[in-house]
């Protein structure tokens, strides 16, 4: 189940599992890239960072956090980055969110698949 991670050091063990769905995964690339996952939404998952694309350009970091909180993910993420064009101050339509546990990332992917009502969750605290 998706729950808050126990308190631990800043750097935890981020090693990937030896296999996914009982199938061997490819070796790590020399640059340290993560191995390919054999199936989408694998029950054996170790990644926690989500990338969001095609977001409204008006979406702020506060609005994204409000949307995540309103969907039940308050306290289950520890990093939010919304890409901004410094020349215009407007968003670039993408963001990264790190969830505290792989189970939370999987739950967020399922909950947010097809979600489009981003700006309706903002309480105006931008």
KOLVEXTI-41899 format. One line per 2 residues: their letters; for each residue y, z, x of N, C-alpha, C, O. Coordinates in nm, 2 decimals. Layout:
<recs>
A	Y,Z,X,Y,Z,X,Y,Z,X,Y,Z,X  ...
</recs>
This chain:
<recs>
XX	-0.12,0.00,0.08,0.00,0.00,0.00,0.12,0.00,0.09,0.12,0.05,0.20  0.23,-0.05,0.03,0.36,-0.06,0.11,0.42,0.08,0.10,0.46,0.12,-0.01
XX	0.44,0.15,0.21,0.51,0.28,0.21,0.59,0.28,0.34,0.57,0.20,0.43  0.67,0.38,0.35,0.75,0.40,0.47,0.67,0.42,0.59,0.57,0.49,0.58
XX	0.71,0.37,0.70,0.63,0.38,0.82,0.65,0.53,0.88,0.76,0.58,0.86  0.55,0.59,0.94,0.57,0.72,1.00,0.67,0.71,1.11,0.68,0.60,1.18
XX	0.74,0.81,1.13,0.84,0.81,1.25,0.76,0.80,1.38,0.67,0.87,1.40  0.81,0.71,1.46,0.75,0.69,1.59,0.85,0.64,1.69,0.97,0.64,1.65
XX	0.82,0.61,1.81,0.91,0.57,1.91,0.97,0.43,1.87,0.92,0.37,1.78  1.08,0.39,1.93,1.15,0.27,1.90,1.05,0.15,1.92,1.06,0.05,1.85
XX	0.97,0.16,2.02,0.88,0.05,2.05,0.74,0.09,2.02,0.68,0.17,2.08  0.69,0.02,1.92,0.55,0.05,1.88,0.46,-0.05,1.93,0.50,-0.14,2.01
XX	0.33,-0.05,1.89,0.23,-0.14,1.93,0.24,-0.26,1.84,0.21,-0.25,1.72  0.29,-0.38,1.89,0.31,-0.49,1.81,0.20,-0.60,1.84,0.22,-0.72,1.82
XX	0.09,-0.56,1.89,-0.02,-0.65,1.93,-0.07,-0.71,1.80,-0.10,-0.64,1.70  -0.10,-0.84,1.80,-0.16,-0.90,1.68,-0.31,-0.87,1.67,-0.37,-0.83,1.77
XX	-0.37,-0.88,1.55,-0.51,-0.85,1.54,-0.59,-0.96,1.61,-0.54,-1.07,1.63  -0.71,-0.93,1.64,-0.80,-1.02,1.71,-0.84,-1.14,1.62,-0.87,-1.25,1.66
XX	-0.84,-1.12,1.49,-0.87,-1.22,1.40,-0.80,-1.21,1.26,-0.75,-1.10,1.23  -0.80,-1.31,1.19,-0.74,-1.31,1.06,-0.84,-1.37,0.96,-0.89,-1.48,0.98
XX	-0.87,-1.29,0.85,-0.97,-1.34,0.76,-1.11,-1.36,0.82,-1.18,-1.45,0.77  -1.14,-1.29,0.93,-1.27,-1.31,0.99,-1.28,-1.43,1.08,-1.38,-1.46,1.13
XX	-1.17,-1.51,1.09,-1.17,-1.63,1.18,-1.09,-1.60,1.30,-0.99,-1.53,1.30  -1.13,-1.65,1.41,-1.06,-1.63,1.54,-0.93,-1.70,1.53,-0.92,-1.81,1.48
XX	-0.83,-1.64,1.59,-0.70,-1.70,1.59,-0.68,-1.75,1.73,-0.74,-1.71,1.83  -0.59,-1.85,1.74,-0.56,-1.92,1.87,-0.50,-1.82,1.97,-0.45,-1.72,1.94
XX	-0.51,-1.85,2.10,-0.46,-1.77,2.20,-0.30,-1.77,2.20,-0.24,-1.87,2.15  -0.24,-1.67,2.25,-0.10,-1.67,2.25,-0.05,-1.78,2.35,-0.11,-1.80,2.45
XX	0.06,-1.84,2.31,0.12,-1.94,2.40,0.18,-1.87,2.52,0.20,-1.74,2.52  0.20,-1.94,2.63,0.25,-1.88,2.75,0.39,-1.81,2.73,0.42,-1.71,2.80
XX	0.46,-1.86,2.63,0.60,-1.80,2.61,0.59,-1.67,2.53,0.69,-1.61,2.51  0.47,-1.63,2.49,0.45,-1.51,2.41,0.47,-1.53,2.26,0.48,-1.43,2.19
XX	0.46,-1.65,2.21,0.47,-1.68,2.07,0.35,-1.62,2.00,0.24,-1.61,2.06  0.37,-1.58,1.88,0.26,-1.53,1.80,0.15,-1.63,1.77,0.18,-1.75,1.76
XX	0.03,-1.59,1.76,-0.08,-1.69,1.73,-0.06,-1.74,1.58,0.00,-1.67,1.50  -0.12,-1.85,1.56,-0.11,-1.91,1.42,-0.20,-1.82,1.33,-0.31,-1.78,1.37
XX	-0.15,-1.81,1.21,-0.23,-1.74,1.10,-0.31,-1.84,1.03,-0.25,-1.95,0.99  -0.43,-1.81,1.00,-0.52,-1.91,0.94,-0.49,-1.94,0.80,-0.53,-2.05,0.75
XX	-0.43,-1.85,0.73,-0.41,-1.87,0.58,-0.28,-1.80,0.54,-0.25,-1.69,0.60  -0.21,-1.85,0.45,-0.09,-1.79,0.40,-0.12,-1.66,0.32,-0.23,-1.65,0.26
XX	-0.04,-1.56,0.34,-0.06,-1.43,0.27,-0.19,-1.37,0.31,-0.27,-1.32,0.23  -0.23,-1.38,0.44,-0.35,-1.32,0.49,-0.35,-1.17,0.46,-0.25,-1.10,0.48
XX	-0.47,-1.11,0.42,-0.47,-0.97,0.40,-0.47,-0.89,0.53,-0.44,-0.77,0.53  -0.50,-0.96,0.64,-0.49,-0.89,0.77,-0.36,-0.95,0.84,-0.37,-1.05,0.91
XX	-0.25,-0.88,0.82,-0.13,-0.94,0.87,-0.06,-0.83,0.96,-0.08,-0.71,0.94  0.01,-0.88,1.06,0.08,-0.78,1.15,0.23,-0.81,1.16,0.30,-0.73,1.22
XX	0.28,-0.92,1.11,0.42,-0.96,1.12,0.50,-0.88,1.01,0.45,-0.85,0.90  0.63,-0.85,1.05,0.71,-0.77,0.96,0.85,-0.84,0.93,0.92,-0.79,0.84
XX	0.88,-0.94,1.00,1.01,-1.00,0.99,1.01,-1.12,0.89,0.92,-1.21,0.91  1.10,-1.13,0.80,1.10,-1.23,0.70,1.23,-1.32,0.73,1.33,-1.27,0.77
XX	1.21,-1.45,0.72,1.33,-1.54,0.73,1.36,-1.60,0.59,1.27,-1.65,0.52  1.48,-1.59,0.55,1.53,-1.64,0.42,1.61,-1.77,0.45,1.69,-1.77,0.54
XX	1.58,-1.88,0.37,1.66,-2.00,0.39,1.71,-2.04,0.25,1.66,-1.99,0.15  1.81,-2.13,0.25,1.87,-2.18,0.12,1.93,-2.07,0.04,1.92,-2.08,-0.09
XX	1.99,-1.98,0.10,2.06,-1.87,0.03,2.20,-1.92,-0.01,2.25,-2.01,0.06  2.26,-1.86,-0.11,2.40,-1.90,-0.14,2.49,-1.87,-0.03,2.47,-1.76,0.04
XX	2.58,-1.95,0.00,2.67,-1.93,0.12,2.76,-1.81,0.09,2.82,-1.76,0.19  2.78,-1.77,-0.03,2.87,-1.66,-0.06,2.79,-1.52,-0.04,2.85,-1.42,-0.05
XX	2.66,-1.53,-0.02,2.58,-1.41,-0.01,2.62,-1.33,0.12,2.62,-1.39,0.23  2.66,-1.20,0.10,2.69,-1.12,0.22,2.57,-1.03,0.25,2.47,-1.03,0.18
XX	2.58,-0.96,0.36,2.48,-0.87,0.40,2.46,-0.76,0.30,2.35,-0.72,0.26  2.58,-0.71,0.25,2.57,-0.60,0.15,2.50,-0.65,0.02,2.43,-0.58,-0.04
XX	2.53,-0.78,-0.02,2.47,-0.83,-0.14,2.32,-0.85,-0.12,2.24,-0.83,-0.21  2.28,-0.89,0.00,2.13,-0.91,0.03,2.07,-0.77,0.02,1.96,-0.76,-0.03
XX	2.13,-0.67,0.08,2.07,-0.54,0.08,2.06,-0.49,-0.07,1.97,-0.43,-0.11  2.17,-0.52,-0.15,2.17,-0.47,-0.29,2.05,-0.54,-0.36,1.99,-0.48,-0.45
XX	2.03,-0.67,-0.33,1.92,-0.74,-0.40,1.79,-0.68,-0.36,1.70,-0.66,-0.45  1.77,-0.65,-0.23,1.64,-0.59,-0.19,1.62,-0.46,-0.25,1.51,-0.42,-0.30
XX	1.73,-0.38,-0.25,1.72,-0.24,-0.31,1.69,-0.25,-0.46,1.60,-0.17,-0.51  1.75,-0.34,-0.53,1.73,-0.35,-0.68,1.59,-0.40,-0.71,1.54,-0.37,-0.82
XX	1.52,-0.46,-0.62,1.39,-0.51,-0.64,1.28,-0.41,-0.59,1.16,-0.44,-0.59  1.33,-0.29,-0.55,1.24,-0.18,-0.52,1.21,-0.17,-0.37,1.11,-0.10,-0.33
XX	1.28,-0.24,-0.28,1.26,-0.23,-0.14,1.35,-0.14,-0.06,1.36,-0.15,0.06  1.43,-0.05,-0.13,1.52,0.04,-0.06,1.44,0.13,0.03,1.34,0.18,-0.01
XX	1.49,0.14,0.16,1.42,0.22,0.26,1.30,0.16,0.32,1.23,0.22,0.41  1.26,0.03,0.28,1.14,-0.03,0.33,1.18,-0.14,0.43,1.09,-0.22,0.47
XX	1.31,-0.15,0.47,1.35,-0.25,0.57,1.44,-0.17,0.66,1.51,-0.08,0.63  1.44,-0.22,0.79,1.52,-0.15,0.89,1.62,-0.24,0.96,1.69,-0.20,1.06
XX	1.63,-0.37,0.92,1.72,-0.46,0.99,1.75,-0.58,0.89,1.66,-0.63,0.83  1.88,-0.61,0.88,1.92,-0.72,0.79,2.02,-0.80,0.87,2.12,-0.74,0.92
XX	2.00,-0.93,0.88,2.10,-1.02,0.95,2.13,-1.14,0.86,2.03,-1.21,0.83  2.25,-1.16,0.82,2.29,-1.28,0.75,2.37,-1.36,0.84,2.48,-1.32,0.89
XX	2.33,-1.48,0.86,2.40,-1.58,0.95,2.53,-1.62,0.89,2.54,-1.65,0.77  2.64,-1.61,0.97,2.78,-1.63,0.92,2.84,-1.74,1.01,2.83,-1.73,1.14
XX	2.92,-1.83,0.95,3.00,-1.92,1.03,3.13,-1.85,1.06,3.21,-1.82,0.97  3.15,-1.82,1.19,3.27,-1.74,1.23,3.40,-1.82,1.20,3.51,-1.76,1.18
XX	3.40,-1.95,1.20,3.52,-2.03,1.17,3.56,-2.02,1.02,3.68,-2.01,1.00  3.47,-2.01,0.93,3.50,-2.01,0.79,3.48,-1.87,0.73,3.54,-1.84,0.62
XX	3.40,-1.79,0.79,3.36,-1.66,0.74,3.26,-1.66,0.63,3.22,-1.56,0.57  3.21,-1.78,0.60,3.11,-1.80,0.50,2.97,-1.80,0.56,2.95,-1.83,0.67
XX	2.88,-1.76,0.47,2.74,-1.76,0.52,2.69,-1.90,0.55,2.74,-2.00,0.50  2.58,-1.90,0.63,2.52,-2.03,0.66,2.39,-2.06,0.58,2.33,-2.16,0.60
XX	2.36,-1.97,0.49,2.25,-1.99,0.40,2.12,-1.94,0.45,2.01,-1.97,0.40  2.12,-1.86,0.56,2.00,-1.80,0.61,2.01,-1.66,0.65,2.12,-1.61,0.67
XX	1.90,-1.59,0.65,1.90,-1.44,0.69,1.77,-1.40,0.74,1.67,-1.47,0.72  1.76,-1.29,0.81,1.64,-1.23,0.86,1.64,-1.09,0.81,1.74,-1.02,0.82
XX	1.52,-1.04,0.77,1.51,-0.90,0.73,1.38,-0.85,0.79,1.27,-0.92,0.78  1.38,-0.74,0.85,1.26,-0.68,0.91,1.22,-0.57,0.82,1.29,-0.47,0.80
XX	1.10,-0.58,0.77,1.04,-0.47,0.69,0.97,-0.37,0.78,0.94,-0.40,0.89  0.95,-0.25,0.73,0.90,-0.14,0.82,0.75,-0.15,0.84,0.70,-0.09,0.94
XX	0.68,-0.22,0.76,0.53,-0.23,0.77,0.49,-0.37,0.73,0.56,-0.43,0.64  0.38,-0.43,0.78,0.34,-0.56,0.74,0.31,-0.56,0.59,0.33,-0.67,0.53
XX	0.26,-0.46,0.53,0.23,-0.45,0.39,0.35,-0.47,0.31,0.35,-0.53,0.20  0.46,-0.42,0.36,0.59,-0.43,0.29,0.64,-0.57,0.30,0.70,-0.63,0.20
XX	0.62,-0.64,0.41,0.66,-0.78,0.43,0.58,-0.86,0.33,0.64,-0.95,0.27  0.45,-0.84,0.32,0.37,-0.92,0.22,0.42,-0.89,0.08,0.43,-0.99,0.00
XX	0.45,-0.77,0.04,0.49,-0.74,-0.09,0.63,-0.81,-0.12,0.65,-0.86,-0.23  0.72,-0.81,-0.02,0.85,-0.87,-0.04,0.83,-1.02,-0.05,0.90,-1.08,-0.13
XX	0.74,-1.08,0.03,0.72,-1.23,0.01,0.67,-1.26,-0.13,0.71,-1.36,-0.19  0.58,-1.18,-0.18,0.53,-1.21,-0.32,0.64,-1.19,-0.42,0.65,-1.27,-0.51
XX	0.72,-1.08,-0.40,0.82,-1.05,-0.50,0.94,-1.15,-0.50,1.00,-1.18,-0.60  0.97,-1.21,-0.38,1.08,-1.29,-0.36,1.05,-1.44,-0.37,1.14,-1.52,-0.36
XX	0.93,-1.48,-0.38,0.89,-1.62,-0.39,0.95,-1.68,-0.51,0.91,-1.64,-0.62  1.04,-1.77,-0.49,1.11,-1.84,-0.61,1.23,-1.76,-0.66,1.30,-1.81,-0.75
XX	1.26,-1.65,-0.60,1.38,-1.57,-0.65,1.51,-1.65,-0.62,1.52,-1.70,-0.51  1.60,-1.65,-0.72,1.72,-1.72,-0.70,1.85,-1.65,-0.75,1.96,-1.70,-0.74
XX	1.83,-1.53,-0.80,1.94,-1.46,-0.86,2.01,-1.36,-0.76,2.04,-1.24,-0.79  2.03,-1.41,-0.64,2.08,-1.32,-0.53,2.22,-1.25,-0.56,2.23,-1.13,-0.54
XX	2.31,-1.33,-0.61,2.45,-1.28,-0.63,2.46,-1.18,-0.75,2.55,-1.10,-0.75  2.37,-1.19,-0.84,2.37,-1.10,-0.96,2.34,-0.96,-0.92,2.37,-0.86,-1.00
XX	2.28,-0.93,-0.80,2.24,-0.80,-0.76,2.36,-0.73,-0.69,2.35,-0.61,-0.67  2.46,-0.80,-0.65,2.57,-0.74,-0.57,2.65,-0.65,-0.66,2.69,-0.70,-0.77
XX	2.68,-0.53,-0.61,2.77,-0.44,-0.69,2.91,-0.45,-0.65,2.99,-0.37,-0.69  2.95,-0.55,-0.58,3.09,-0.58,-0.54,3.13,-0.50,-0.42,3.25,-0.49,-0.39
XX	3.04,-0.44,-0.34,3.08,-0.36,-0.23,3.08,-0.44,-0.10,3.06,-0.38,0.01  3.11,-0.56,-0.11,3.11,-0.65,0.01,3.22,-0.62,0.11,3.23,-0.68,0.21
</recs>
